[in-house]
Every structure is written in C-alpha cells, then in structure tokens.
Amino acid sequence: MTESSDIDAELRRVYLFNALDAAQLERVRHAMRVLHLAEGERLFDHGQPADRFFLVHTGRIKLYRVSFEGAEKVIEIVPPGHTFAEAVMFMEHRSYPVSAEALTSSVLYSFDNNAFQQLLRDSVDTCFRLLGDMSMRLHARINEINALTLQNATLRLVGYLVQEMEAAGGNGTVELPAAKNVVASCLSVQPETLSRIFHNLGGDGIIRVDGKRIYILDEARLREYLH
C-alpha cells in the first residue's frame, strides 16, 4: 500500500470520516497536518480558541481541567485511533473546554474545523450519516456517565480492566496507559482508593500488579463483579 492509502485506511476507521466518499476523503487528507508532541508537551489550554480537532495516530493524549485550587481532574485519556475536540466545531462559541497534553511521545493528525464544516455543507447525505454516528456515540457516553455515577469504585476499576483487557485482545494482561494516579482521576476514584482496590483484588488472587502492568489471574471471578 502507498502511504496515502495507509492514511486513508486509518481515517476510514474513524466515525467522522467513514461516511465520506473517496473524493471527500482525499480533500480531508490533503488538508490535514501532522503534529509531533514530546512527552508532557501541551497541545492546547482550556479556554483557548478552538479552530482544529485531532486524531491520535500514536501515543496517548490526556484531556484535563485544573480547578481554582490547582487540583487536576483528568477527563479522558485518548488512545490511538480516537479523535478529540471535534464537538467544539459545532458550538456557537468555539473554545476548548479542557486542556490537552501528551502523556507519551505522540503523533497527531490535525484537521481544520472550517474546512470540515464546509465539506458537510456540500453534502446533505454525508451530514446526516455523521449525525447518526454521533448520536450513537452520545448514547454510549451517556451509558459511561451512568456507570461512573451509579457504580462504586471497585466496579469502575473492574469494568475498566475488563474493557482494556478485551481491547488488548483478551490475553489476560492490561498495560495501564498512564500512572495510577492519572487512571484514578480518569475513573473519578481517589488514588489511595485505587491502590486499596488493587491490593484487595490481588489478595483474593484475581489479579497481580507489577508496576503499570496488571495480570488477570482469574478472569471469571473478575467478571463476576460486573454482574
């Protein structure tokens, strides 16, 4: 495959682009920029004017807010193959609602909001297909919010471990994408609570923790928590 074909295939896996025809996808690819971020480098800050959205090619991006007291709340850790900041282009006042920082050395694809909006204006069918995909994603996010609100800390962590294990191919090993305190913030759990849950699950012989690597020793018992 040529490099452009590889990029097209990668873009096709993203809900924003899989409804585009070949000519539309070519317009997107030609207009996109490739960004390289070092570990710890900020991409944008909360409140900054938002004129672009992004796709993670490699690495991981932390989306977060900082309170008036200086406490950091991690909103999401964005892995490869996922977009972020795209919803801002449909808002009346375009400013980033969070800050973004590279957790690891990362490569991003960057897209101009105005150019993508113009592409949608040119095709009503494409616009409606995208609305359908975004509605499905919104429904999934509502389910995630319900889980965070209703489930206790142990269920949140267990659900996260099962999700990450399945995403890794179900090999019984989970590699945490960031330090445990960052994962705790993402799950709305205090770091000491997360450590206690890891300790309890380890003591029950369900998992074994080795730094950021979690070995699932008894998958059946782990999944029992979810039921």
N, C-alpha and C positions, 0 to 999 in steps of 0.2 A: 504494500500500500504506500502511496505517496504521503508526505507529511500533511497536506491539506485533507486527504481522505481520512487520515487518523484523527485529525481535529474534528472533521465533520461527524465521524462516528461517535466521538466523545460528546459533542454537542447534542447529537440526536438522543442521547440517554438522559438529557435534562428536560424536564417538563416544559420549560419556557420555549424550547426550540424544536421539540419533536413534532409539533404541528406545522412546521414551516415546510414549504416546498424547496426544491433544490436551489432555485434562483434566490429565494429569500434567505436560505441558509448561507449561501455564498456572500450575500450582502453583509450578513452578520459577521462572518469570519473575516472578511476584508477590513471591516471597521473596528474589530476588537484589538485591544492592546494586551501585551504580555507583561506582567509585573513580577519582579523578583523581590521577596522580602526576607530579610535576615530574622533569625530568632529574636523575639522581643520587639521587633520593629512595628510601629503603629501604622495602620493603613489610613484611618480617619478617626476623628474625635466626635463625641456626642455633640449635636447641635451644629456641626459643620454642614454647609450647603451640600446637598446630595445630587450630583449630576451623573453618577455612574453606578452600576451594580456589578457583581463579581461572581465568578465560578472558580472554585478551588480545583486546581489541576493536581498539585502535590502539596503536602504539608497539612497543617491544621490552623484554623483561624479562631481566635477567642473573641466572642462578642460580649461586651460587659458594660455595666453602668457603675459609676462611683457616686456614693451618697455624699450629702453635705458634710458628714462626719469623716469622710475619707475612706469608708468601707467599700470594697469592691464586690459587686454581685455579678457572677458570670451568668449570662442569659443563655448562651449556647456555644458549643464547640463545633465548628463546621468542618467536616471531613472532606476528602477529595470526592469530586463528582457532585457536590452540592453547591447551590447558589445562595447568595445572601444580599440583602439590601435592595432586592428587586421590587418589593412592595412600595417603596418610597416613591417610585416614579409615577404611581397612580394617585398620590396625595396632592392636595392643593398647595400645601406649604412643604417644600422638599428640603428636609434637613435630616441627617442621620439620627435616629432615636437612641443609638448606642455607640460605643467606641469599638474599634476593631484592631486586634493586634495578633501578630503571627506567634503561635506557640512554638513552632519549629520553623526552620528554613522552608519557605513556601513559594510556589509559583501559582499566580492567579491569572485568569483571563478577565479582562475588564471591558465593559460594554457601556456605550453612551445611552442614557435614558431617552433623550430626544429622538435619536436615530431609531431606537427600537419602537418607540411610540409611533413614529411615522410609518414604520413597517406595518404596524397593526392597523393604522388608519387606512392604509392602502388595500387591506383585505378584511372584509367583514367576517368571512368564514374563519380565517385564522384567529381573529379576535374572539369569536365565540368558542372555538376549540380551547383557546387558552383560558377563557373564563371557566370552562368546565373543569379543566385540570386544576386551576387554582381553588375552585370550590371543594374538590376532593381533598386537596392539601389542607385547606382550612378545617374541614371536618376531622382530619387526622390530628391537627394541632389541638382542636377542642378536646379530643379524647386524651391527648397528652396532658392538657391542663387539668382535666378531671382526675387523672391518675395522680398528678402532683398534689392536688388539693385533698383527695379522699384517701389515698393510700398512706400508710405510715412509712417511716423512714426505711425500715427493712424491706418492705415491698418495693419501694422505689429503687433501692440498690439491687435487689434480686431481679426486678424487671429489666434494669439497665444491663446487668451481667448477662442475662439470657439474650437480650437483644444484640449485645456486642458479640457474644459467642456465635450466634446464628449468622451475623454479618461476616464473621471471620471464617465461616464455612463449617461451623459446628465441630471443631477439632478439640474442644474441651479446654481451650486456653483463651484468656482475654488479656489483651495488652491495653492498659489504660492509656488514653490519648494525652494525658497531662498529669501533673502532680495530683495527689489525692485531695489536697485542699481545693484545687480547681474543680475536680469532679464533684466534690461535696457541694460546692457552691452551685454548680450546674443542676444538682439534684435537690437543691433547697434543703440541705442537711448540714448541720454543724460538723466541722472536721473531726471533733472528738467523738461525735455520734457515729460517724462513718467508721472510724477506727474501731469503735466498740462492736459495731455490727460485723466488720471483717473478723474481729477476734472471736466473736460468738460462732459465726459460721465455720471458722477454722477449727474451733474447739469441738464442734459437732461432726467434724470430718467431712464437711460438704465442699470446702474449698481449701486451697493452700495459697498463701500470699507470699510472693517473692518480689519485693520492690513494686514496680508498676505491672508486673505480670501476675495474673490470677489464674491458678489451675483449678478447674472444676473437677472435683474428685467424685461427686455423686450428683449427676445431673438430675436424676429423678427426684431426689429429695429437694434439690434447689427449686425445681419447677413446682413442687407441692405448695410452696409459699404463695404462688400466684393463684391458687385455687382454694 
